[in-house]
């Protein structure tokens, strides 16, 4: 997973990430980035099932922890 800032300086662009195969460590890195940036874009996730989406959302846990 690679996170880069867009030229606007506040949008995170995530590359080389598949939410269907995401690890807890990657979720933690992404959550920390989300906590300090306004928007994070992860393209190419249209193949996810509802179960995948729910599993990943649960991996983020309580957003107040960040």
RABELCOR-V295759 format. One record per backbone hydrogen bond with DSSP energy under -0.5 kcal/mol. CO is the residue of the C=O (numbers start at 1). NH is the residue of the N-H. If there is no record, write none. Layout:
BEGIN
co->[CO | CO]
nh->[NH | NH]
END
This chain:
BEGIN
co->[2 | 2 | 4 | 6 | 10 | 10 | 10 | 11 | 12 | 12 | 13 | 14 | 15 | 17 | 18 | 19 | 23 | 24 | 25 | 26 | 27 | 28 | 29 | 30 | 31 | 32 | 33 | 33 | 34 | 39 | 41 | 45 | 49 | 50 | 51 | 52 | 53 | 54 | 55 | 56 | 57 | 57 | 58 | 61 | 62 | 63]
nh->[4 | 15 | 13 | 9 | 12 | 38 | 39 | 6 | 14 | 41 | 4 | 43 | 2 | 19 | 21 | 22 | 27 | 28 | 29 | 30 | 31 | 32 | 33 | 34 | 35 | 36 | 36 | 37 | 37 | 12 | 14 | 48 | 53 | 54 | 55 | 56 | 57 | 58 | 59 | 60 | 60 | 61 | 61 | 63 | 65 | 66]
END
